[in-house]
């Protein structure tokens, strides 16, 4: 394995670990429906959550394809074994 391949794999492992941590932190948000979650919060927290949700959705919609293309480009150069799931 080349040095660059090793670096890329290390960065992918770090990214994967970060995403696992993120999933663990947001898991409580998925235990309730959005209205149930919002009603239990203070008004300022409700406003913050309702303000950040559209930005989150926007980022997921427009950043996820870029990330997907990044992973495909790694496959082209043989740096990882990412496979698109169908």
Secondary structure, 3 states (H helix, E strand, C coil): CCHHHHHHHHHHHHHHHHHHHHHHHHHHHHCCCHHHHHHCCCHHHHHHHHHHHHHHHHHHHHHHHHHHHHHHHHHHCCCCCCCCCC
